[in-house]
Amino acid sequence: MSPRRAAAGTAPVPVEPETEASAAQVVDWNVASRVASWLSARRAVPATYDALEIQRTFDELVPQAEDLVRDCTGLRPPGRARAQVTDRPEWARLNVASFERLLAPALARLEARRRGLPVLGMRPFVEAGRFASGTELGAVLGWMSGRVLGQYDVLLAEEGVEDQDVVYFVGPNVFQLEQRHGFPSGEFRLWLALHELTHRAQFTGVPWLKGYFLSLVQEGLEPFIANPKALAEALRRAAEEVRARRSPLEDAGMLGLVASEEQLVVIRKIQALMSLLEGHGDVTMDRAGAGVVPGAERFSKTLKERREQVRGPAKLIQQILGIEAKMRQYAEGERFIHAVEDEGGRELMDRVWRGPEWLPTMEEIRLPSSWVKRIEGMSAGA
C-alpha cells in the first residue's frame, strides 16, 4: 500500500520543487494523530465512568492543591490554574500537537539552511519516511494514553497563546485506577493534583526555567533531524554496550542510542533537570498533602508498584522511550532533595531556582554532597 493511499483523508500536499528542505518534514502529523486516536479509543471505558463528575471534582480540587503547593514551596505562579479532564484520544491528539510544536523550530532552521539544494527523485522516499514516522509516533502515544494520569506540559498550550494555566487529567485512567484499588476519589484526585500543580509552579513560578528547558530540548533534538546517519552509529554503539554486558537503553532510551557525544552532554543536563523536578514534585506532593490526604502513603506505594510491574513488550517500549530512566528520576531526585535539606535546610535547596548555573548535574544528583560543596563556594564568592 502506498503512503499516499494509506494516509487518505489528510489535506492534499501541494506539489513543490523537490529539495532537501522537503526531506526536513520528517513526520506526517495527521497520520500520527489518527493512529494515536484510533489506538487510544480501543481501550474500553467503564459504563459507570462520568467525565462531567470528574471534571467538577478537579475544578474544586485544583485551586486547593495550588494553594497547598504555593505554601509548601514558596513558588508563586502568575494567574490561577485550571483543570481539564480529557479522554485518551484527546490526550493523544494534544501530545501529537505538542511534539509538532517541539520539533518545529529545529525543522524550520534546517529547512532554511538547505533551501534550494536539489535532491531529485527523493519525494517517494520522503513521503514513505514521513508516513512511517507518523505511524510510529502515533503508536507510542496511543500506548502511553492508557497509562498517563495527569500532565502539566509547557508545550500543550495553543501556539502563540500566553496561557500556561491548564493542567490535564486523563479521566478514564484516573477512574479505573480508583476502581481497581478502592481509592477514595476525592483524596486520590487531590494527591494527583498536588504533583501536577508543583510542575506548573516550577515552570511558571521560576522565570528562567521554561526557556532554559526548551533551549536544552531544541539543542538535543536538532542534530537528530539534521543527520539521519546518526542511527547507524547508534546501532554500532548499542552493539558495543551489549558486548560489554550493559543495557544500551538504560539511561537515555532511544535518545541515548542515536546521540553523539555532544548530544549526550545535553541529554544528561535534561536528565538532571528532570530528576530535580520530578523529585521535587514527589517531595512536595507528600509534604503539601500531609494532613489533608490520609491515604497518600498507600497511593504512593501503589503507583510505585504500578511503575515496576510492567513486563514483556510494554517494558521494552518503556526502555526505548526512556520511561524507565524517568522512573528512576523520581527516586534519585527525591534522595537528592532530602540529602541537601539534611545538610542546609530548605534555604540551601531553594538555591537551585536562582539560575541554570545553580542546577545540579547528573553526577551531583547522585552525589548531593558534591553539589552542596560547589554551591557553597558559589555563594561565598557572590
Secondary structure by P-SEA (a helix, b strand, c coil): cccccccccccccccccccccccccccaaaaaaaaaaaaaacccccccccaaaaaaaaaacaaaaaaaaaaaccccccbbbbbbbbcaaaaaaaaaaaaaaaaaaaaaaaaaaacccccccaaaaaaaaaaaaaaaaaaaaaaacccccccccccccccccccccbbbbbaaaaaaaaaacccaaaaaaaaaaaaaaaaaaaaccccccaaaaaaaaaaacaaaaaccaaaaaaaaaaaaaaaaccccccccccccccccaaaaaaaaaaaaaaaaaaaaaaaaaaaaacccccaaaaaaaaaaaaaaacccaaaaaaaaaaaaaaaaaaaaaaaaaaaaaacccccccccccccccccccaaaaacaaaaaaaaaaaaaac
